[in-house]
Amino acid sequence: MPASAAGNAEPLSGIDRVMAGDIESSSIFGVRIADSFGTVASPQSRIIIGVAVALMCLTLFAIQWMLIHRNTSKDAMVSPQFRVQKMTVFVFPAIYVVSGATLPFGVLLYWLTNNLWNLGQTLCQLRWFPTPGSAAGERKARRDYEQDNRRRAAAGLPSLEEERAMAAREEAKARREREKSAASRNRKQHKTPHLAKRSIVKR
C-alpha cells in the first residue's frame, strides 16, 4: 500500500481521514459546517449564519432573563449581587455576537441546539419547580390553588375559601362559648363569697 494511502487510512480519534474530510465538507442549509461568517462568499450563507447567531443570542437572553427575573426571590432582588446578575443578561449574548462571526457553522448549530434544550429545561423548571418567593413561585401557587378548587368542585366539596370561612365561624363560635363559660364561672365566684358571709352572719 502506498504511503499516501496508508496515511489517508490512518485512524484519527476513532475515524479515518477520509471520513473526517467527508464530515468537514458536509453542509446544512447549504452552508458547510466548517465555514464561518468570514470564510463564506455567498450572501445567502452569511444570512443563514447570521440567523443562527441571532437565535443563539435570543435563546441565551431568554434563559437568563427568565431565571433572573422570574425565578429569583424578592428578598434576593434587593441584594447588590442581583444588580451584577442583571448585567449578565446583556453581556453574554453580546459575547455570542462577537464569537459567532469567527466560529464554524457546526459549532454555532451545536450551541444553538444546546440553548434550545436549556430553554426547554428552564421553562419546565419555572412551571413545576420554581424558587419559593419568586414570581414563578407565586404563579405556581395560584395554579395549584385554582386546581385544588376545581378538584373540590368536581368532588362536591366546598372551595378553599368556603372551608376557611366555615373554619373561621367554628372558631368564633368556640371562642364565644369559652368566653360565656368563663363569664359564668366568674359570676359564680363572685356569688360564693357573699353567700359565705350571709351564712356566717346568720350563725
Secondary structure by P-SEA (a helix, b strand, c coil): ccaaaaaaacccccccaaaaaaaaacccccccccccccccccaaaaaaaaaaaaaaaaaaaaaaaaaacccccccccccaaaaaaaaaacaaaaaaaaaaacccaaaaaaaaaaaaaaaaaaaaaaccccccccaaaaaaaaaaaaaaaaaaaaaccccaaaaaaaaaaaaaaaaaaaaaaaaaaaaaaaaaaaaaaaaaaac
